[in-house]
Amino acid sequence: MTLTPKKLNTFTMLKLPSAFLCGVRTKFINAEKCVVTVKHRWINQNPFKSMFWAVQGMAAEFSTGALMISKIKTSGKKISMLVTSNNASFTKKATGRITFICNEGNLIDDAITKAIETGEGQTLWMKSVGINEEGAVVSTFNFEWSIKVKA
């Protein structure tokens, strides 16, 4: 079963209601890239009238996590996944629609193959970049994912 934006948005609504209520939506996913958007609104703003950093983080993490879920499904193995660390930088006020793009799906393939072959947990860093409607980078998030084949 292929993951589609519609399936991921339904998943968000049912399993991640705070992200759904804040407007986090998947727009595109394939084997290498995932695009997630979120629009600055009253419900997700900070006192400075821009998007709260944690809302940006939800969208950014989902762009990396959706790729991870897709690759794990494709592997046919039961593999656990967990964010073990993250960092972010903010370069511009986040207003309007922010689009988070992760195009590092290729990194997951190597980690999953190694985890299956060795039976040991693997870690990898994935980056998601948030861009506003004018094309300016507003934030960059890095997530360290840990994966392990379940016994």
N, C-alpha and C positions, 0 to 999 in steps of 0.2 A: 504494500500500500504506500503510495507516494504522499508525502506531506504537501499540502497546498496552503496558500494564505488563508483560505476559508476555514480549513480544519484547524490551523493554528489559532485563528481568531476565536473560534468556538472553544478551543482548549483554554485560551486566556480567560474567556468569559466564565467558564465553569471552574477552573482550577486556580486562576490568578485574578480574582475579582477586583482587587485594588488597581492592578495594572489596566484592566479593562475599563474601569470607571474613570481612570485618568486619561484614557484615550489611546493607549498603546495598541497599534494595529500592524500586523504583518502585511506588506504589500507585494513582496516577491521572495521566492526561495528556489534555488536550484542546488546542485551538488557543491558549488564553490562560493555562492554568495547568498546573503539574506539581507533584505531591506525592511526595516521597521520604522514607522513614523509615529509621532505624537505631536499634537497641536497644543500650544500654550492656551490655557483656558483658566477661568477663575479657580476651578477645583484643583489644579496642579501648579499654582503659582506660589512664589515665596513673597515675603513682604516688600520686595524690591520690584514687583510687577514683572518678573521673568519666571521661567520655568524652574521649579524646585529641582535641585541637583539629583535627588533620589528618583524622581520621575524620569529624568534623562537616563539614570542608571538602570532603571527597569527596562526601558526600551533598548538600551545598548546591550545589556546582558541577554535579553531575549533574542537579539540578532545573532549572538554567538551560540546561545543555548539551542535555538531551533536547528542550527546546522548540526550541532552535536547530536540532538535527538534523531535527526534524519539519518545521519551516518551510522548511528548505533542500530537503528531499525534495519537499515540496509545490510549490516553485518550478519544479522540473524542470531546474534549472541545476546545473552543477558549481561549487560554491562551497566554498572552504576556510574553516575556522573555527579560531580560536586564542584562548586566554585570554592577554591581554597584561599584565594587572595585576589585583590583587585586594586587598581589605582586609576586616577582620572586627572585630567587637566582641563581647565575651562578657559577659553580664550575670547569669548564674546557673550554678551547677554543673549539668553535663549528666549526668543519671542517668535510668534508665528508657528508654522509647521516645521518641526525638526525631523530630519531623515537620518536614521542611523544605518550605516552600511558596514557589514562585515564580509570581506571577500577572502577569508582564510580557510575555507572548507577543506582545501588540500592538506592542511596541517593535521587535520583530524584523522585522515586515512592512515598516515604513518603511525600515529599513536595507538589507534585501534589495532592495527596489524601487530605492533610490538606487544601490546597487552595480551592479545590472543596467543601469540607465539610463546611468550615468556611466562604468562600467568601472573605477572607482576603489575602493580599499578603504574600508570604513566601520568605525567603532567604535561600540559602545554599551555602557552600563553596565546590568547586571541585578542585582536584589537577591533573595536567598533568606533567609527568616526561619525560624529553628529554634525550635520550641515544644515544651515538655515535656507530659507527660500531664495536668498540672493546668492547662494553657493559658498558662503563663508563658513569655515569650520568654527563651531561654537564649543565643542567639547570632544575629547578623545578618551575612551575608556579601554583599559586593558584588564582582562580577566584570566586568572590562572585556573584552568580546569583540571581536575583529577579524575581519571577513569580507571575502573578495575573490573575485570571479568568476574562475575558472580560465580561462586562454586555450586 
